[in-house]
Amino acid sequence: MTGWGAHDRSTLHRIASTHQTGLELTLRQRGQGAPVLFVHGATFSGRLYDIPHPGVNWLQAVADAGFSGYAVDVRGYGLSKPAAFPDGPYARATEAVEDIADAVDWIAARHGGGPVALVGWSWGTITTSLFVAGRGRGRVSALVLYAPIYAETNAGWIDLLADPADRSRLRPFGPWRRVDLSETRARWDAQLPPGANWRSESVLQAMIASSLADDPEADATDPPSFRVPNGTLVDLWECFNGRPIHDPSAIDCPTLLIRGTQDPTATRSDALAILDRLASDDRAYVEIAGGTHFINAETRAPVLFDHVNGFLRRTAGE
């Protein structure tokens, strides 16, 4: 096998959803050791952490650090597609929390019933925070909020999501949308400073090609595109209008917030607002120069991985 497929080596586990009849959730896994569950954001599935390309596969990086890394595909994402999408925006944060709970239950049982560390990215920082503050209280050893989102007005995102006829309202959305290579490239390029050579073309190609391969209906469009649930956009609309949907003061486990300096979605001021409200005394904020919202797939990815691995080792008592 050549190309990205040669690096697609994670073990897949399928677990039954306890909340949606007939739905199976997919977990990607690499490594042996204390468990770490990665939860994705609003666009890419668990593939974000399992990019089939050397140097940017976060599951491999955490496995190399001595952990058992798992990445869940929340319902509607990646390999966790329902037989049919229901009407209206699908996979809101409250539903994602149910999927996180199923994944944590399964992982904890597999690892002797102990706590699980969580890493969330972007919208996944909302869902993991909701889980830790609620049904996951006492079950999470440490929380990493990568590209964290809380409750700060973000004009750029409001422009994308607002109803053109009434900017105070979210535009109407169906259950899902489609994402392709050109759209992803444009979004990423908009964050790169002029002349910045932070992204490898082969990494971008691997991200998109593997995401397309996970959707059996990717070839229904020209160019090919993969389906992504829209429930996330409802949650983000609230946050980017300054209306929080999670409460950092209810999070009392060790917590690391980390972002790239060029990230226009997860801003410095919003991250520090979370930091100041956390209940845990064991909390830290790290900002990495030379990275965007996708720093995990850029040239500075090893720096991100090293910071997170160090935090996980310390909080695991290693």
ZISUL-V57511 format. One record per residue. N is the residue number from 1. RES is the residue in one small letter. SS is DSSP state (~ for helix, > for strand, _ for the rest). PSI is psi in radians with two decimals (NA if undefined). BURIAL is b if it has 16 or more other C-alpha atoms within 10 Angstrom, else e. Layout:
N,RES,SS,PSI,BURIAL
N,RES,SS,PSI,BURIAL
//
This chain:
1,m,_,2.40,e
2,t,_,3.06,e
3,g,~,-2.70,e
4,w,~,-0.52,b
5,g,~,-0.50,e
6,a,~,-0.32,e
7,h,~,0.12,b
8,d,_,1.36,b
9,r,_,0.11,e
10,s,_,2.65,b
11,t,>,2.35,e
12,l,>,2.33,e
13,h,>,2.37,e
14,r,>,2.23,e
15,i,>,2.55,b
16,a,>,2.34,b
17,s,_,2.37,b
18,t,_,0.05,e
19,h,_,-0.39,e
20,q,_,2.01,e
21,t,_,2.28,e
22,g,_,-0.08,e
23,l,_,2.33,b
24,e,>,2.31,b
25,l,>,2.50,b
26,t,>,2.35,b
27,l,>,2.33,b
28,r,>,2.47,b
29,q,>,2.44,b
30,r,>,2.52,b
31,g,_,2.98,b
32,q,_,2.46,e
33,g,_,-2.83,e
34,a,>,2.44,b
35,p,>,2.47,b
36,v,>,2.19,b
37,l,>,2.19,b
38,f,>,2.32,b
39,v,>,2.20,b
40,h,_,3.14,b
41,g,_,-2.60,b
42,a,_,-0.26,b
43,t,_,-1.00,b
44,f,_,2.59,b
45,s,_,-2.80,b
46,g,~,-0.22,b
47,r,~,-0.47,b
48,l,~,-0.64,b
49,y,~,-0.15,b
50,d,_,0.79,b
51,i,_,2.14,b
52,p,_,1.26,b
53,h,_,2.35,b
54,p,_,2.42,e
55,g,_,-0.34,b
56,v,_,0.21,b
57,n,_,1.86,b
58,w,~,-0.60,b
59,l,~,-0.68,b
60,q,~,-0.67,b
61,a,~,-0.72,b
62,v,~,-0.55,b
63,a,~,-0.73,b
64,d,~,-0.43,e
65,a,_,0.01,b
66,g,_,0.27,b
67,f,>,2.90,b
68,s,>,1.87,b
69,g,>,2.29,b
70,y,>,2.48,b
71,a,>,2.15,b
72,v,>,2.48,b
73,d,>,1.86,b
74,v,_,2.68,b
75,r,_,2.33,b
76,g,_,-0.25,b
77,y,_,2.60,b
78,g,_,-2.12,b
79,l,_,0.13,b
80,s,_,0.74,b
81,k,_,2.43,b
82,p,_,2.88,b
83,a,_,-0.60,e
84,a,_,2.42,e
85,f,_,2.36,b
86,p,_,2.98,e
87,d,_,2.65,e
88,g,_,2.88,e
89,p,_,2.28,b
90,y,_,2.54,b
91,a,_,1.16,b
92,r,_,2.96,b
93,a,~,-0.68,b
94,t,~,-0.60,b
95,e,~,-0.65,b
96,a,~,-0.62,b
97,v,~,-0.64,b
98,e,~,-0.70,b
99,d,~,-0.68,b
100,i,~,-0.73,b
101,a,~,-0.76,b
102,d,~,-0.75,b
103,a,~,-0.77,b
104,v,~,-0.74,b
105,d,~,-0.81,b
106,w,~,-0.77,e
107,i,~,-0.78,b
108,a,~,-0.73,b
109,a,~,-0.63,e
110,r,~,-0.40,e
111,h,_,0.55,e
112,g,_,0.20,e
113,g,_,0.07,e
114,g,_,-3.10,e
115,p,_,2.83,b
116,v,>,2.38,b
117,a,>,2.58,b
118,l,>,2.44,b
119,v,>,2.12,b
120,g,>,2.57,b
121,w,>,2.26,b
122,s,_,-2.07,b
123,w,~,-0.51,b
124,g,~,-0.31,b
125,t,~,-0.47,b
126,i,~,-0.86,b
127,t,~,-0.70,b
128,t,~,-0.64,b
129,s,~,-0.73,b
130,l,~,-0.71,b
131,f,~,-0.85,b
132,v,~,-0.65,b
133,a,~,-0.24,b
134,g,_,-1.92,e
135,r,_,-0.27,e
136,g,_,0.06,b
137,r,_,2.25,e
138,g,_,-0.06,e
139,r,_,-0.05,b
140,v,>,2.14,b
141,s,>,-0.56,b
142,a,>,2.66,b
143,l,>,2.24,b
144,v,>,2.14,b
145,l,>,1.75,b
146,y,>,2.16,b
147,a,_,1.04,b
148,p,_,2.56,b
149,i,_,2.35,b
150,y,_,-1.49,b
151,a,_,1.15,b
152,e,_,2.33,b
153,t,_,2.22,b
154,n,_,1.76,b
155,a,~,-0.66,e
156,g,~,-0.77,e
157,w,~,-0.60,b
158,i,~,-0.70,b
159,d,~,-0.67,e
160,l,~,-0.59,e
161,l,~,-0.28,b
162,a,>,2.61,b
163,d,>,2.13,e
164,p,_,-0.49,e
165,a,_,-0.33,e
166,d,>,1.73,e
167,r,>,-0.11,e
168,s,>,-0.09,e
169,r,>,2.64,e
170,l,>,2.40,b
171,r,_,2.69,b
172,p,_,2.41,e
173,f,_,2.52,b
174,g,_,-2.96,e
175,p,_,-0.45,b
176,w,>,2.91,b
177,r,>,3.03,e
178,r,>,2.53,e
179,v,>,2.38,b
180,d,_,-3.09,b
181,l,~,-0.85,b
182,s,~,-0.67,e
183,e,~,-0.76,e
184,t,~,-0.74,e
185,r,~,-0.78,e
186,a,~,-0.76,e
187,r,~,-0.75,e
188,w,~,-0.80,e
189,d,~,-0.60,e
190,a,_,-0.34,e
191,q,_,-0.21,b
192,l,_,2.24,b
193,p,_,2.70,e
194,p,_,2.25,e
195,g,_,-0.07,e
196,a,_,2.25,e
197,n,_,1.12,e
198,w,_,-0.21,b
199,r,_,2.41,b
200,s,_,2.35,e
201,e,~,-0.63,e
202,s,~,-0.53,e
203,v,~,-0.82,b
204,l,~,-0.79,b
205,q,~,-0.72,b
206,a,~,-0.70,b
207,m,~,-0.83,b
208,i,~,-0.79,b
209,a,~,-0.72,b
210,s,~,-0.61,b
211,s,~,-0.67,b
212,l,~,-0.69,b
213,a,~,-0.41,b
214,d,_,-0.15,b
215,d,_,1.97,b
216,p,_,-0.23,e
217,e,_,0.32,e
218,a,~,-0.59,b
219,d,~,0.12,e
220,a,~,-0.22,e
221,t,_,2.81,e
222,d,_,1.91,e
223,p,_,2.88,e
224,p,_,2.60,b
225,s,_,2.69,b
226,f,>,2.61,b
227,r,>,2.46,b
228,v,>,2.29,b
229,p,>,2.67,b
230,n,_,-0.05,b
231,g,~,-0.55,b
232,t,~,-0.62,b
233,l,~,-0.53,b
234,v,~,-0.76,b
235,d,~,-0.79,b
236,l,~,-0.60,b
237,w,~,-0.76,b
238,e,~,-0.87,b
239,c,~,-0.74,b
240,f,~,-0.06,b
241,n,_,0.26,b
242,g,_,0.32,e
243,r,_,1.77,e
244,p,_,2.56,b
245,i,_,0.13,b
246,h,_,2.78,b
247,d,_,1.78,b
248,p,~,-0.46,b
249,s,~,-0.18,e
250,a,~,0.04,b
251,i,_,2.02,b
252,d,_,0.17,b
253,c,_,2.85,b
254,p,>,2.32,b
255,t,>,2.31,b
256,l,>,2.21,b
257,l,>,2.34,b
258,i,>,2.41,b
259,r,>,2.89,b
260,g,>,2.58,b
261,t,_,-0.50,b
262,q,_,0.31,b
263,d,_,1.99,b
264,p,_,-0.15,b
265,t,_,-0.88,b
266,a,_,1.69,b
267,t,_,2.81,b
268,r,~,-0.83,b
269,s,~,-0.63,e
270,d,~,-0.71,b
271,a,~,-0.73,b
272,l,~,-0.51,b
273,a,~,-0.66,e
274,i,~,-0.87,b
275,l,~,-0.78,b
276,d,~,-0.40,e
277,r,~,-0.22,e
278,l,_,2.49,b
279,a,_,-0.42,b
280,s,_,2.38,b
281,d,_,-0.38,e
282,d,_,1.47,e
283,r,>,2.60,b
284,a,>,2.72,b
285,y,>,2.27,e
286,v,>,2.34,b
287,e,>,2.29,b
288,i,>,2.12,b
289,a,_,2.62,e
290,g,_,0.64,b
291,g,_,2.68,b
292,t,_,-2.80,b
293,h,_,-0.34,b
294,f,_,0.61,b
295,i,~,-0.44,b
296,n,~,-0.31,b
297,a,~,0.31,b
298,e,_,-3.09,b
299,t,_,-0.40,b
300,r,_,0.15,b
301,a,~,-0.75,b
302,p,~,-0.55,b
303,v,~,-0.76,e
304,l,~,-0.86,b
305,f,~,-0.73,b
306,d,~,-0.75,e
307,h,~,-0.82,e
308,v,~,-0.73,b
309,n,~,-0.71,b
310,g,~,-0.75,e
311,f,~,-0.77,b
312,l,~,-0.71,b
313,r,~,-0.80,e
314,r,~,-0.78,e
315,t,~,-0.30,b
316,a,_,-0.03,b
317,g,_,0.31,e
318,e,_,NA,e
//
